[in-house]
């Protein structure tokens, strides 16, 4: 079986195999417009994929030069495959399955920061360069006090500053030669934080006021939010099956869900440079992307956090299994759209929120993803405080009523946290006769409460704990009483019985 490369791609229409979207010859001749720090699967499955999508439609018309922090590994695979790789999109959209295989040609070459730093700096002087993209993990955007003339600097901000300083010198401070810098690291205000670090590093390296003025005036550091599950290379059996179906070997084959969001904060200049936003599905450029962050945090992450305990206690291992359970699927749907959506502490158009919620449910149903509830449950107490308490408080402010789906989810969380502490931040729980491990900094706290308090006392004590929640949640009218009632029911009747009775009562009230 042949290996994916440019000659194979150009001869592909006659090569048979599965349905594949192959790149046309002209895509290999496009100018290099993007410098990208990182070769990870998220970058391949989101920005690089979207740039390829736009290039195929005659928009943006630029390729990506990738900087890898080390030699070897996937860098040599990119070289063997002429920068090509396959994204196998698998998921659900509007309730319908999606299967696509796209050979991406957006990456032109991969340079090693360790051994090819001179080539990176040479590209920094290219008149075609317009954009910097990064994903160096959350720890990548940190200040390291270093000389940026090292070959290379050790930190990502140091490398970026070296690129920008080289460019400033090459174009004599031309304000029209600045770059649009788009970090995708998963931290809030990633662009603003990166800019602050780069500016601080410029001062520490005494790069001069003229450069610092250019740095601030000519360059655009964008806050972003990326949201796409990109598992990367599948497990061996599926990987072998896909290669047989495709008809070629691909060491860089990448699995991705169908849903994609790349929200970028910026104005007209950013929109002009990142022209791929006009055609690539999932790219949004707005002056303020808070809406997208809130929708993801409250509806996707918040639903996960208020559902994992109930789903686990029912006996479901993965998110998809829960959506196959009629009562759990109904609970998750209503929790998201009836309780969490109205409680978002940000102005959200109801139709926009409903649409986002339905997309989240499609993602939860994806048969190609195995998202395990116990993984979602890790550090669940901290997640509950960050994701759900503000929503709960805002729900009370606007409705002055108990959100029953949230109350049941909270009661299940309290029961899930019944454990025997085995180490700091670790406990052993039991559900349906099977043990499970709790990884939560508050495992010991709840082990102590369950050892000495009744469910009623435990609920009141836990909800009153301002260290956990930043608020005394017993002050919310009816919330503690409702959580206590559901917790007692979960203990006495089990999770499945409680859910069934919950919806029987809801149906009776509706009639």
Secondary structure as a PSIPRED ss2 file (coil, helix, strand):
# PSIPRED VFORMAT (PSIPRED V4.0)

   1 X C   1.000  0.000  0.000
   2 X C   1.000  0.000  0.000
   3 X E   0.000  0.000  1.000
   4 X C   1.000  0.000  0.000
   5 X C   1.000  0.000  0.000
   6 X H   0.000  1.000  0.000
   7 X H   0.000  1.000  0.000
   8 X H   0.000  1.000  0.000
   9 X H   0.000  1.000  0.000
  10 X H   0.000  1.000  0.000
  11 X C   1.000  0.000  0.000
  12 X H   0.000  1.000  0.000
  13 X H   0.000  1.000  0.000
  14 X H   0.000  1.000  0.000
  15 X C   1.000  0.000  0.000
  16 X C   1.000  0.000  0.000
  17 X C   1.000  0.000  0.000
  18 X C   1.000  0.000  0.000
  19 X C   1.000  0.000  0.000
  20 X C   1.000  0.000  0.000
  21 X E   0.000  0.000  1.000
  22 X C   1.000  0.000  0.000
  23 X C   1.000  0.000  0.000
  24 X C   1.000  0.000  0.000
  25 X H   0.000  1.000  0.000
  26 X H   0.000  1.000  0.000
  27 X H   0.000  1.000  0.000
  28 X H   0.000  1.000  0.000
  29 X H   0.000  1.000  0.000
  30 X C   1.000  0.000  0.000
  31 X C   1.000  0.000  0.000
  32 X E   0.000  0.000  1.000
  33 X E   0.000  0.000  1.000
  34 X E   0.000  0.000  1.000
  35 X E   0.000  0.000  1.000
  36 X E   0.000  0.000  1.000
  37 X E   0.000  0.000  1.000
  38 X C   1.000  0.000  0.000
  39 X C   1.000  0.000  0.000
  40 X C   1.000  0.000  0.000
  41 X H   0.000  1.000  0.000
  42 X H   0.000  1.000  0.000
  43 X H   0.000  1.000  0.000
  44 X H   0.000  1.000  0.000
  45 X H   0.000  1.000  0.000
  46 X C   1.000  0.000  0.000
  47 X H   0.000  1.000  0.000
  48 X H   0.000  1.000  0.000
  49 X H   0.000  1.000  0.000
  50 X H   0.000  1.000  0.000
  51 X H   0.000  1.000  0.000
  52 X H   0.000  1.000  0.000
  53 X H   0.000  1.000  0.000
  54 X H   0.000  1.000  0.000
  55 X H   0.000  1.000  0.000
  56 X H   0.000  1.000  0.000
  57 X C   1.000  0.000  0.000
  58 X C   1.000  0.000  0.000
  59 X C   1.000  0.000  0.000
  60 X C   1.000  0.000  0.000
  61 X C   1.000  0.000  0.000
  62 X C   1.000  0.000  0.000
  63 X E   0.000  0.000  1.000
  64 X E   0.000  0.000  1.000
  65 X E   0.000  0.000  1.000
  66 X E   0.000  0.000  1.000
  67 X E   0.000  0.000  1.000
  68 X E   0.000  0.000  1.000
  69 X C   1.000  0.000  0.000
  70 X C   1.000  0.000  0.000
  71 X C   1.000  0.000  0.000
  72 X C   1.000  0.000  0.000
  73 X C   1.000  0.000  0.000
  74 X H   0.000  1.000  0.000
  75 X H   0.000  1.000  0.000
  76 X H   0.000  1.000  0.000
  77 X H   0.000  1.000  0.000
  78 X H   0.000  1.000  0.000
  79 X H   0.000  1.000  0.000
  80 X H   0.000  1.000  0.000
  81 X C   1.000  0.000  0.000
  82 X C   1.000  0.000  0.000
  83 X C   1.000  0.000  0.000
  84 X C   1.000  0.000  0.000
  85 X E   0.000  0.000  1.000
  86 X E   0.000  0.000  1.000
  87 X E   0.000  0.000  1.000
  88 X E   0.000  0.000  1.000
  89 X E   0.000  0.000  1.000
  90 X E   0.000  0.000  1.000
  91 X E   0.000  0.000  1.000
  92 X E   0.000  0.000  1.000
  93 X E   0.000  0.000  1.000
  94 X C   1.000  0.000  0.000
  95 X C   1.000  0.000  0.000
  96 X E   0.000  0.000  1.000
  97 X E   0.000  0.000  1.000
  98 X E   0.000  0.000  1.000
  99 X E   0.000  0.000  1.000
 100 X E   0.000  0.000  1.000
 101 X E   0.000  0.000  1.000
 102 X E   0.000  0.000  1.000
 103 X E   0.000  0.000  1.000
 104 X E   0.000  0.000  1.000
 105 X C   1.000  0.000  0.000
 106 X C   1.000  0.000  0.000
 107 X E   0.000  0.000  1.000
 108 X E   0.000  0.000  1.000
 109 X E   0.000  0.000  1.000
 110 X E   0.000  0.000  1.000
 111 X E   0.000  0.000  1.000
 112 X E   0.000  0.000  1.000
 113 X C   1.000  0.000  0.000
 114 X C   1.000  0.000  0.000
 115 X C   1.000  0.000  0.000
 116 X C   1.000  0.000  0.000
 117 X H   0.000  1.000  0.000
 118 X H   0.000  1.000  0.000
 119 X H   0.000  1.000  0.000
 120 X H   0.000  1.000  0.000
 121 X H   0.000  1.000  0.000
 122 X H   0.000  1.000  0.000
 123 X H   0.000  1.000  0.000
 124 X H   0.000  1.000  0.000
 125 X C   1.000  0.000  0.000
 126 X C   1.000  0.000  0.000
 127 X C   1.000  0.000  0.000
 128 X C   1.000  0.000  0.000
 129 X C   1.000  0.000  0.000
 130 X C   1.000  0.000  0.000
 131 X E   0.000  0.000  1.000
 132 X E   0.000  0.000  1.000
 133 X E   0.000  0.000  1.000
 134 X E   0.000  0.000  1.000
 135 X C   1.000  0.000  0.000
 136 X C   1.000  0.000  0.000
 137 X C   1.000  0.000  0.000
 138 X H   0.000  1.000  0.000
 139 X H   0.000  1.000  0.000
 140 X H   0.000  1.000  0.000
 141 X C   1.000  0.000  0.000
 142 X C   1.000  0.000  0.000
 143 X C   1.000  0.000  0.000
 144 X C   1.000  0.000  0.000
 145 X C   1.000  0.000  0.000
 146 X C   1.000  0.000  0.000
 147 X C   1.000  0.000  0.000
 148 X C   1.000  0.000  0.000
 149 X C   1.000  0.000  0.000
 150 X C   1.000  0.000  0.000
 151 X C   1.000  0.000  0.000
 152 X C   1.000  0.000  0.000
 153 X C   1.000  0.000  0.000
 154 X C   1.000  0.000  0.000
 155 X C   1.000  0.000  0.000
 156 X H   0.000  1.000  0.000
 157 X H   0.000  1.000  0.000
 158 X H   0.000  1.000  0.000
 159 X H   0.000  1.000  0.000
 160 X H   0.000  1.000  0.000
 161 X H   0.000  1.000  0.000
 162 X H   0.000  1.000  0.000
 163 X H   0.000  1.000  0.000
 164 X H   0.000  1.000  0.000
 165 X H   0.000  1.000  0.000
 166 X H   0.000  1.000  0.000
 167 X H   0.000  1.000  0.000
 168 X H   0.000  1.000  0.000
 169 X H   0.000  1.000  0.000
 170 X H   0.000  1.000  0.000
 171 X C   1.000  0.000  0.000
 172 X C   1.000  0.000  0.000
 173 X C   1.000  0.000  0.000
 174 X C   1.000  0.000  0.000
 175 X H   0.000  1.000  0.000
 176 X H   0.000  1.000  0.000
 177 X H   0.000  1.000  0.000
 178 X C   1.000  0.000  0.000
 179 X C   1.000  0.000  0.000
 180 X E   0.000  0.000  1.000
 181 X E   0.000  0.000  1.000
 182 X E   0.000  0.000  1.000
 183 X E   0.000  0.000  1.000
 184 X C   1.000  0.000  0.000
 185 X C   1.000  0.000  0.000
 186 X C   1.000  0.000  0.000
 187 X C   1.000  0.000  0.000
 188 X C   1.000  0.000  0.000
 189 X C   1.000  0.000  0.000
 190 X H   0.000  1.000  0.000
 191 X H   0.000  1.000  0.000
 192 X H   0.000  1.000  0.000
 193 X H   0.000  1.000  0.000
 194 X H   0.000  1.000  0.000
 195 X H   0.000  1.000  0.000
 196 X H   0.000  1.000  0.000
 197 X H   0.000  1.000  0.000
 198 X H   0.000  1.000  0.000
 199 X H   0.000  1.000  0.000
 200 X H   0.000  1.000  0.000
 201 X H   0.000  1.000  0.000
 202 X H   0.000  1.000  0.000
 203 X H   0.000  1.000  0.000
 204 X H   0.000  1.000  0.000
 205 X C   1.000  0.000  0.000
 206 X C   1.000  0.000  0.000
 207 X C   1.000  0.000  0.000
 208 X C   1.000  0.000  0.000
 209 X H   0.000  1.000  0.000
 210 X H   0.000  1.000  0.000
 211 X H   0.000  1.000  0.000
 212 X H   0.000  1.000  0.000
 213 X H   0.000  1.000  0.000
 214 X H   0.000  1.000  0.000
 215 X H   0.000  1.000  0.000
 216 X H   0.000  1.000  0.000
 217 X H   0.000  1.000  0.000
 218 X H   0.000  1.000  0.000
 219 X C   1.000  0.000  0.000
 220 X E   0.000  0.000  1.000
 221 X E   0.000  0.000  1.000
 222 X E   0.000  0.000  1.000
 223 X C   1.000  0.000  0.000
 224 X E   0.000  0.000  1.000
 225 X E   0.000  0.000  1.000
 226 X E   0.000  0.000  1.000
 227 X E   0.000  0.000  1.000
 228 X C   1.000  0.000  0.000
 229 X C   1.000  0.000  0.000
 230 X C   1.000  0.000  0.000
 231 X C   1.000  0.000  0.000
 232 X E   0.000  0.000  1.000
 233 X C   1.000  0.000  0.000
 234 X C   1.000  0.000  0.000
 235 X C   1.000  0.000  0.000
 236 X H   0.000  1.000  0.000
 237 X H   0.000  1.000  0.000
 238 X H   0.000  1.000  0.000
 239 X H   0.000  1.000  0.000
 240 X H   0.000  1.000  0.000
 241 X H   0.000  1.000  0.000
 242 X H   0.000  1.000  0.000
 243 X H   0.000  1.000  0.000
 244 X H   0.000  1.000  0.000
 245 X H   0.000  1.000  0.000
 246 X H   0.000  1.000  0.000
 247 X C   1.000  0.000  0.000
 248 X C   1.000  0.000  0.000
 249 X E   0.000  0.000  1.000
 250 X C   1.000  0.000  0.000
 251 X C   1.000  0.000  0.000
 252 X C   1.000  0.000  0.000
 253 X C   1.000  0.000  0.000
 254 X E   0.000  0.000  1.000
 255 X E   0.000  0.000  1.000
 256 X E   0.000  0.000  1.000
 257 X C   1.000  0.000  0.000
 258 X C   1.000  0.000  0.000
 259 X C   1.000  0.000  0.000
 260 X C   1.000  0.000  0.000
 261 X E   0.000  0.000  1.000
 262 X E   0.000  0.000  1.000
 263 X E   0.000  0.000  1.000
 264 X E   0.000  0.000  1.000
 265 X E   0.000  0.000  1.000
 266 X C   1.000  0.000  0.000
 267 X C   1.000  0.000  0.000
 268 X H   0.000  1.000  0.000
 269 X H   0.000  1.000  0.000
 270 X H   0.000  1.000  0.000
 271 X H   0.000  1.000  0.000
 272 X H   0.000  1.000  0.000
 273 X H   0.000  1.000  0.000
 274 X C   1.000  0.000  0.000
 275 X H   0.000  1.000  0.000
 276 X H   0.000  1.000  0.000
 277 X H   0.000  1.000  0.000
 278 X H   0.000  1.000  0.000
 279 X C   1.000  0.000  0.000
 280 X C   1.000  0.000  0.000
 281 X C   1.000  0.000  0.000
 282 X C   1.000  0.000  0.000
 283 X E   0.000  0.000  1.000
 284 X E   0.000  0.000  1.000
 285 X E   0.000  0.000  1.000
 286 X E   0.000  0.000  1.000
 287 X C   1.000  0.000  0.000
 288 X C   1.000  0.000  0.000
 289 X C   1.000  0.000  0.000
 290 X H   0.000  1.000  0.000
 291 X H   0.000  1.000  0.000
 292 X H   0.000  1.000  0.000
 293 X H   0.000  1.000  0.000
 294 X H   0.000  1.000  0.000
 295 X H   0.000  1.000  0.000
 296 X H   0.000  1.000  0.000
 297 X H   0.000  1.000  0.000
 298 X H   0.000  1.000  0.000
 299 X H   0.000  1.000  0.000
 300 X H   0.000  1.000  0.000
 301 X H   0.000  1.000  0.000
 302 X H   0.000  1.000  0.000
 303 X H   0.000  1.000  0.000
 304 X H   0.000  1.000  0.000
 305 X H   0.000  1.000  0.000
 306 X H   0.000  1.000  0.000
 307 X H   0.000  1.000  0.000
 308 X H   0.000  1.000  0.000
 309 X H   0.000  1.000  0.000
 310 X H   0.000  1.000  0.000
 311 X H   0.000  1.000  0.000
 312 X H   0.000  1.000  0.000
 313 X H   0.000  1.000  0.000
 314 X H   0.000  1.000  0.000
 315 X C   1.000  0.000  0.000
 316 X C   1.000  0.000  0.000
 317 X C   1.000  0.000  0.000
 318 X E   0.000  0.000  1.000
 319 X H   0.000  1.000  0.000
 320 X H   0.000  1.000  0.000
 321 X H   0.000  1.000  0.000
 322 X H   0.000  1.000  0.000
 323 X H   0.000  1.000  0.000
 324 X H   0.000  1.000  0.000
 325 X C   1.000  0.000  0.000
 326 X H   0.000  1.000  0.000
 327 X H   0.000  1.000  0.000
 328 X H   0.000  1.000  0.000
 329 X H   0.000  1.000  0.000
 330 X H   0.000  1.000  0.000
 331 X H   0.000  1.000  0.000
 332 X H   0.000  1.000  0.000
 333 X H   0.000  1.000  0.000
 334 X H   0.000  1.000  0.000
 335 X H   0.000  1.000  0.000
 336 X H   0.000  1.000  0.000
 337 X H   0.000  1.000  0.000
 338 X H   0.000  1.000  0.000
 339 X H   0.000  1.000  0.000
 340 X H   0.000  1.000  0.000
 341 X H   0.000  1.000  0.000
 342 X H   0.000  1.000  0.000
 343 X H   0.000  1.000  0.000
 344 X C   1.000  0.000  0.000
 345 X C   1.000  0.000  0.000
 346 X C   1.000  0.000  0.000
 347 X C   1.000  0.000  0.000
 348 X C   1.000  0.000  0.000
 349 X C   1.000  0.000  0.000
 350 X H   0.000  1.000  0.000
 351 X H   0.000  1.000  0.000
 352 X H   0.000  1.000  0.000
 353 X H   0.000  1.000  0.000
 354 X H   0.000  1.000  0.000
 355 X H   0.000  1.000  0.000
 356 X H   0.000  1.000  0.000
 357 X H   0.000  1.000  0.000
 358 X H   0.000  1.000  0.000
 359 X H   0.000  1.000  0.000
 360 X H   0.000  1.000  0.000
 361 X H   0.000  1.000  0.000
 362 X H   0.000  1.000  0.000
 363 X H   0.000  1.000  0.000
 364 X H   0.000  1.000  0.000
 365 X C   1.000  0.000  0.000
 366 X C   1.000  0.000  0.000
 367 X C   1.000  0.000  0.000
 368 X C   1.000  0.000  0.000
 369 X C   1.000  0.000  0.000
 370 X C   1.000  0.000  0.000
 371 X C   1.000  0.000  0.000
 372 X E   0.000  0.000  1.000
 373 X H   0.000  1.000  0.000
 374 X H   0.000  1.000  0.000
 375 X H   0.000  1.000  0.000
 376 X H   0.000  1.000  0.000
 377 X C   1.000  0.000  0.000
 378 X C   1.000  0.000  0.000
 379 X C   1.000  0.000  0.000
 380 X H   0.000  1.000  0.000
 381 X H   0.000  1.000  0.000
 382 X H   0.000  1.000  0.000
 383 X H   0.000  1.000  0.000
 384 X H   0.000  1.000  0.000
 385 X H   0.000  1.000  0.000
 386 X H   0.000  1.000  0.000
 387 X H   0.000  1.000  0.000
 388 X H   0.000  1.000  0.000
 389 X H   0.000  1.000  0.000
 390 X H   0.000  1.000  0.000
 391 X H   0.000  1.000  0.000
 392 X H   0.000  1.000  0.000
 393 X H   0.000  1.000  0.000
 394 X H   0.000  1.000  0.000
 395 X H   0.000  1.000  0.000
 396 X H   0.000  1.000  0.000
 397 X H   0.000  1.000  0.000
 398 X H   0.000  1.000  0.000
 399 X H   0.000  1.000  0.000
 400 X C   1.000  0.000  0.000
 401 X C   1.000  0.000  0.000
 402 X C   1.000  0.000  0.000
 403 X C   1.000  0.000  0.000
 404 X H   0.000  1.000  0.000
 405 X H   0.000  1.000  0.000
 406 X H   0.000  1.000  0.000
 407 X H   0.000  1.000  0.000
 408 X H   0.000  1.000  0.000
 409 X H   0.000  1.000  0.000
 410 X H   0.000  1.000  0.000
 411 X H   0.000  1.000  0.000
 412 X H   0.000  1.000  0.000
 413 X H   0.000  1.000  0.000
 414 X H   0.000  1.000  0.000
 415 X H   0.000  1.000  0.000
 416 X H   0.000  1.000  0.000
 417 X C   1.000  0.000  0.000
 418 X C   1.000  0.000  0.000
 419 X C   1.000  0.000  0.000
 420 X E   0.000  0.000  1.000
 421 X E   0.000  0.000  1.000
 422 X E   0.000  0.000  1.000
 423 X E   0.000  0.000  1.000
 424 X C   1.000  0.000  0.000
 425 X C   1.000  0.000  0.000
 426 X E   0.000  0.000  1.000
 427 X E   0.000  0.000  1.000
 428 X E   0.000  0.000  1.000
 429 X E   0.000  0.000  1.000
 430 X E   0.000  0.000  1.000
 431 X E   0.000  0.000  1.000
 432 X C   1.000  0.000  0.000
 433 X C   1.000  0.000  0.000
 434 X E   0.000  0.000  1.000
 435 X E   0.000  0.000  1.000
 436 X E   0.000  0.000  1.000
 437 X E   0.000  0.000  1.000
 438 X E   0.000  0.000  1.000
 439 X E   0.000  0.000  1.000
 440 X C   1.000  0.000  0.000
 441 X C   1.000  0.000  0.000
 442 X C   1.000  0.000  0.000
 443 X H   0.000  1.000  0.000
 444 X H   0.000  1.000  0.000
 445 X H   0.000  1.000  0.000
 446 X H   0.000  1.000  0.000
 447 X H   0.000  1.000  0.000
 448 X H   0.000  1.000  0.000
 449 X H   0.000  1.000  0.000
 450 X H   0.000  1.000  0.000
 451 X H   0.000  1.000  0.000
 452 X H   0.000  1.000  0.000
 453 X C   1.000  0.000  0.000
 454 X C   1.000  0.000  0.000
 455 X H   0.000  1.000  0.000
 456 X H   0.000  1.000  0.000
 457 X H   0.000  1.000  0.000
 458 X H   0.000  1.000  0.000
 459 X H   0.000  1.000  0.000
 460 X H   0.000  1.000  0.000
 461 X H   0.000  1.000  0.000
 462 X H   0.000  1.000  0.000
 463 X H   0.000  1.000  0.000
 464 X H   0.000  1.000  0.000
 465 X C   1.000  0.000  0.000
 466 X H   0.000  1.000  0.000
 467 X H   0.000  1.000  0.000
 468 X H   0.000  1.000  0.000
 469 X H   0.000  1.000  0.000
 470 X C   1.000  0.000  0.000
 471 X C   1.000  0.000  0.000
 472 X C   1.000  0.000  0.000
 473 X H   0.000  1.000  0.000
 474 X H   0.000  1.000  0.000
 475 X H   0.000  1.000  0.000
 476 X C   1.000  0.000  0.000
 477 X C   1.000  0.000  0.000
 478 X C   1.000  0.000  0.000
 479 X H   0.000  1.000  0.000
 480 X H   0.000  1.000  0.000
 481 X H   0.000  1.000  0.000
 482 X H   0.000  1.000  0.000
 483 X H   0.000  1.000  0.000
 484 X H   0.000  1.000  0.000
 485 X H   0.000  1.000  0.000
 486 X H   0.000  1.000  0.000
 487 X H   0.000  1.000  0.000
 488 X H   0.000  1.000  0.000
 489 X H   0.000  1.000  0.000
 490 X H   0.000  1.000  0.000
 491 X H   0.000  1.000  0.000
 492 X H   0.000  1.000  0.000
 493 X H   0.000  1.000  0.000
 494 X H   0.000  1.000  0.000
 495 X H   0.000  1.000  0.000
 496 X H   0.000  1.000  0.000
 497 X H   0.000  1.000  0.000
 498 X H   0.000  1.000  0.000
 499 X H   0.000  1.000  0.000
 500 X H   0.000  1.000  0.000
 501 X H   0.000  1.000  0.000
 502 X H   0.000  1.000  0.000
 503 X H   0.000  1.000  0.000
 504 X H   0.000  1.000  0.000
 505 X H   0.000  1.000  0.000
 506 X H   0.000  1.000  0.000
 507 X H   0.000  1.000  0.000
 508 X H   0.000  1.000  0.000
 509 X H   0.000  1.000  0.000
 510 X H   0.000  1.000  0.000
 511 X C   1.000  0.000  0.000
